[in-house]
């Protein structure tokens, strides 16, 4: 496992369980994957820091590896309203 790249922190806001996270977009550009996304993980810290932050944000650098002799599974396309195929979905 590689060293984690921490990119922000956050805290609870309001009374509905919302979390406010602060992240600098320029800092994330270096972590973009081949299709332009940056995958982030938000974790609860053991203790609040001196600014009241209870959450930390770091870059998910997991890259799945194919096993030898296996070919990739074809990805099924999702259909939207009326049976139209949505090819622009990021998942």
KOLKOLFI-673747 format. One record per residue (C-alpha): residue number from 1; chain; x, y, z. Coordinates in Angstrom, 3 decimals. Example, Ala and Ser with C-alpha at 12.3 -4.5 7.8 and 13.67 -1.06 7.14 Angstrom:
2
1, A, 12.300, -4.500, 7.800
2, A, 13.670, -1.060, 7.140
END
This chain:
91
1, A, 0.000, 0.000, 0.000
2, A, 1.382, 3.374, -0.937
3, A, 1.502, 6.451, 1.262
4, A, -1.827, 8.275, 1.457
5, A, -2.210, 11.666, -0.169
6, A, -4.334, 13.750, 2.205
7, A, -6.132, 16.572, 0.406
8, A, -8.624, 18.015, 2.898
9, A, -10.563, 17.910, 6.150
10, A, -14.150, 18.448, 7.178
11, A, -16.687, 18.691, 9.952
12, A, -20.385, 18.173, 10.590
13, A, -22.618, 21.145, 9.761
14, A, -26.298, 21.706, 10.380
15, A, -28.621, 19.264, 12.070
16, A, -29.166, 16.738, 9.263
17, A, -25.819, 14.895, 9.285
18, A, -24.201, 16.979, 6.537
19, A, -20.415, 17.130, 6.312
20, A, -18.581, 20.164, 4.924
21, A, -15.289, 19.227, 3.247
22, A, -12.602, 21.677, 2.151
23, A, -10.478, 20.601, -0.829
24, A, -8.233, 22.663, -3.142
25, A, -9.110, 21.779, -6.782
26, A, -5.607, 22.582, -8.081
27, A, -4.175, 20.056, -5.640
28, A, -6.442, 17.334, -7.094
29, A, -5.373, 17.789, -10.734
30, A, -2.221, 15.760, -10.229
31, A, -4.305, 12.734, -9.172
32, A, -6.726, 12.588, -12.152
33, A, -7.129, 9.151, -13.668
34, A, -7.177, 8.386, -17.402
35, A, -10.773, 9.614, -17.796
36, A, -10.394, 12.780, -15.701
37, A, -11.827, 11.619, -12.356
38, A, -10.291, 11.820, -8.895
39, A, -11.573, 9.207, -6.456
40, A, -11.625, 10.393, -2.845
41, A, -12.148, 8.597, 0.448
42, A, -13.625, 10.413, 3.461
43, A, -12.723, 8.884, 6.826
44, A, -13.716, 9.798, 10.357
45, A, -10.709, 10.729, 12.494
46, A, -10.174, 9.201, 15.935
47, A, -10.139, 12.640, 17.552
48, A, -11.240, 16.112, 16.499
49, A, -8.422, 18.474, 15.586
50, A, -8.037, 21.922, 17.130
51, A, -10.315, 23.422, 14.423
52, A, -13.197, 21.030, 15.104
53, A, -12.602, 18.854, 12.024
54, A, -13.762, 15.255, 12.500
55, A, -13.162, 13.949, 8.972
56, A, -10.172, 13.644, 6.669
57, A, -10.109, 13.280, 2.883
58, A, -7.506, 11.390, 0.908
59, A, -7.020, 10.202, -2.667
60, A, -8.076, 6.631, -3.475
61, A, -5.150, 5.325, -5.520
62, A, -6.428, 1.740, -5.880
63, A, -5.844, 0.319, -9.358
64, A, -7.383, -3.098, -10.030
65, A, -5.071, -5.595, -11.703
66, A, -6.193, -8.371, -14.010
67, A, -5.035, -11.882, -13.272
68, A, -3.009, -13.738, -15.854
69, A, -5.078, -15.560, -18.445
70, A, -8.299, -13.669, -17.708
71, A, -9.923, -11.275, -20.095
72, A, -11.929, -8.294, -18.918
73, A, -15.648, -8.765, -18.510
74, A, -17.757, -6.772, -20.979
75, A, -19.488, -3.884, -19.271
76, A, -23.257, -3.846, -19.714
77, A, -24.788, -0.538, -20.752
78, A, -27.459, 1.015, -18.571
79, A, -30.722, 2.159, -20.021
80, A, -32.491, 5.355, -19.144
81, A, -36.078, 6.473, -19.505
82, A, -37.764, 4.966, -22.544
83, A, -35.064, 2.309, -22.944
84, A, -32.435, 4.714, -24.333
85, A, -28.849, 3.707, -23.646
86, A, -26.938, 6.113, -21.392
87, A, -23.332, 5.945, -22.548
88, A, -22.177, 9.117, -20.777
89, A, -22.614, 7.859, -17.206
90, A, -19.380, 7.749, -15.187
91, A, -20.291, 4.433, -13.542
END
